[in-house]
Amino acid sequence: MNETYRPVHAAAGEEQISVSLKEVSFGYDPEHPILQDITLAVPQGQWVSIVGPNGCGKSTLVKLLNALLPKSGGEIVICGHKLEEETISDIRQCIGMVFQNPDNQFIGATVEEDILFGLEGLCLPYAEMESRLHVYAAKLGIDHLMSKHPGELSGGQKQRVAIASILAMEPGIVIFDEASSMLDEGSRNELLGILQEMRTEGKYTILMITHDADEILAADRVVALAGGQIIADVTPEELFRDEVLLAECHLQMPYPWRLARELHRRGIDAGVAADEKELIDRIWPFNYNK
Amino acid sequence: MAIQLQQVSYIYADRSLWKQTALHDIDLAVPQGSMVGIAGATGSGKSTLLQLFNGILKPTGGSVRVLDVTIKAGEKSPKLLPLRRRVGLVFQFPEQQMFEETVEKDLCFGPLNFGLSLEEAKERAHRALLDMGLDPALLARNPFKLSGGQMRKAAIASVLAMDPDILVLDEPTATLDPLSRAELITLLERLCREQGRTVIIVTHRMDELLPYADSWVVLEKGRKAFQGSAQELARDPFILEQCGLTVPQSLRYWRAVADRFGLDNEAPCLTAESLAERIASLCAQPEEDGRGERDGYE
């Protein structure tokens, strides 16, 4: 995981910054700010996990980026556009969002219509729509579902359709807001695979709100929120090594990490095993050399 | 038995062109006071099954016996109101059903509807809130001003306030953060162990319920693919894959350790703590007879 982590360079000016926030705050009433003093820069192509307890302001934060919620103060710059009344529509074209429950974002009566809906909104020529439809449906492996009603699909398939609809609009930034929390483990792994492919392509800056240990571990960087502020900006490994920070974020270590910690407490330093076979290989000498 | 299903099937829109069979020939027995997990891929019939437990749906084939009430397909069903009080059903995102201006009023709504006096209802509300590990000071609060985890617990408390013998929950921990999820499962386990309620939980997060559930039911395409104890499931967890589910990590690690050290006859260790403890004890003592001869290596 370490080799894929791309830290923010000191000379960040040279690198393209996709998302930049300076002292951003938000609150419905000034007495009780929900977010305060958020400063953050995310370079193009980075995959950032946003973590923190329920109600800490994660979803609020990402909704400020494309002005689904109006910021109360500070400055937001998205792909070079400073967020203002006049730039909102440009900025919205740069950002795609995938939510928790794909049912809430279906509009079309078929999968095909649903993907085309966003493209129509962009006023693309017919041939371009046709070609994007096929490219992105093939990419997410849903070409055989094009004439289905979204209600006929499984949870994992629905989430794929939602992602295809968003990616077809070719946004530079894709935000996943707990997009896997309603999925079973198999579909969660599928989603993780899609994200890894997106990272490999390098075209997307990914912001992912999540509580899932495996998803956090797959990211380049973790931004932790608590009480409306950024409390840590670290690598996934640093997060999972810091038990105090984990508790503050209401998170748990991945199972193999927990097992390694518990074994360590009992005097067995087997390290973190990649899977159960490796665990057996690692603990066997402890048993054998008694 | 708290719940017994005999050859139950359920068909949506029966007698129409669009009929769709959701459950086939299900035989099921849930002992009183046990904690049961129900797993299955999307569309396997979990939610349909739950709705049979308190008569929201009536079987189109077979018979459903819940406590002392029997609902048979094709027969006029007995009075279901008392059953609905005794079987509390908590749907997905129960907090979306809260509507009153204070938590107390919301919690009293059920008991009042079942004919209790205001005083008794308030007493029930107070107790239910405590059972869900919430501070009674929240009673006066607006339910919509609580945090996500508190709201979920308060919503479950509003079902608990009816004092059900059986509590059935559909994905109670979905979308909560991991800490709140673990807390909620512990609270539900207490309701089962300390108060003797039967607790049935549908979940796609088997890993978090595995250490607590007495038994599991796994559905596949409307059929029962497995029913048995956690220990039986731990012996052959790969049945889950045949049902379109992923084997949780805790089970996979236990399986690997149990295979290597021949531990199949003991209760499975399904938490990181218990598995580490078991491994440590294996490393501390010489291996038992037969399997690994010492070959004079010490």
Contacts between the chains, C-beta under 8 A, distances in Angstrom:
chain1	res1	chain2	res2	distance
A	53	B	177	5.2
A	53	B	179	7.1
A	53	B	180	7.8
A	54	B	147	5.9
A	54	B	148	3.6
A	54	B	149	5.4
A	54	B	176	6.2
A	54	B	177	4.9
A	54	B	180	6.2
A	55	B	147	4.4
A	55	B	148	5.3
A	100	B	175	6.5
A	154	B	41	7.2
A	154	B	42	4.4
A	154	B	43	6.1
A	155	B	42	4.5
A	156	B	42	7.5
A	178	B	175	6.3
A	181	B	174	6.2
A	181	B	175	4.6
A	182	B	174	6.3
A	182	B	175	7.3
A	183	B	204	7.4
A	184	B	41	6.4
A	184	B	42	6.7
A	184	B	204	4.0
A	184	B	245	6.6
A	184	B	246	7.3
A	185	B	204	7.0
A	185	B	205	7.8
A	185	B	206	7.9
A	185	B	245	7.0
A	185	B	246	3.9
A	185	B	248	7.1
A	186	B	41	7.6
A	186	B	244	6.7
A	186	B	245	6.6
A	186	B	246	4.7
A	187	B	42	7.9
A	189	B	246	6.8
A	211	B	177	4.9
A	211	B	178	5.5
A	213	B	178	7.8
A	247	B	179	7.6
A	249	B	177	7.9
A	250	B	177	4.0
A	250	B	178	6.2
A	250	B	179	3.7
A	250	B	180	6.6
A	251	B	177	7.2
A	251	B	178	5.6
A	251	B	179	7.4
A	252	B	178	4.3
A	252	B	179	7.4
A	252	B	182	7.4
A	254	B	249	8.0
A	255	B	207	7.3
A	255	B	249	4.1
A	255	B	250	6.1
A	255	B	253	7.1
A	255	B	272	6.3
A	256	B	249	7.1
A	256	B	253	7.7
A	258	B	272	3.7
A	259	B	253	6.5
A	259	B	272	4.4
A	259	B	275	6.2
A	259	B	276	6.0
A	261	B	272	7.5
A	262	B	272	4.9
A	262	B	273	5.3
A	262	B	275	7.5
A	262	B	276	3.3
A	262	B	277	7.5
A	263	B	276	4.7
A	263	B	279	6.4
A	263	B	280	7.1
A	265	B	276	7.3
A	266	B	276	5.7
A	266	B	277	6.8
A	266	B	279	7.8
A	266	B	280	3.9
A	267	B	280	7.1
A	268	B	276	7.6
A	268	B	279	6.7
A	268	B	280	6.1
A	268	B	283	6.3
A	275	B	252	7.8
A	276	B	249	7.9
A	276	B	252	4.9
A	276	B	253	4.8
A	276	B	255	7.1
A	276	B	256	3.7
A	276	B	257	7.8
A	277	B	256	6.5
A	279	B	253	6.3
A	279	B	256	6.4
A	279	B	257	7.5
A	280	B	256	5.3
A	280	B	257	7.0
A	280	B	260	5.0
A	283	B	257	8.0
A	283	B	279	5.7
A	283	B	283	7.0
A	284	B	260	7.5
A	286	B	283	4.4
A	287	B	261	7.9
A	287	B	282	5.9
A	287	B	283	4.9
A	287	B	287	6.8
A	288	B	292	8.0
A	288	B	297	7.6
A	290	B	283	6.6
A	290	B	284	7.6
A	290	B	285	7.9
A	290	B	286	6.4
A	290	B	298	7.5
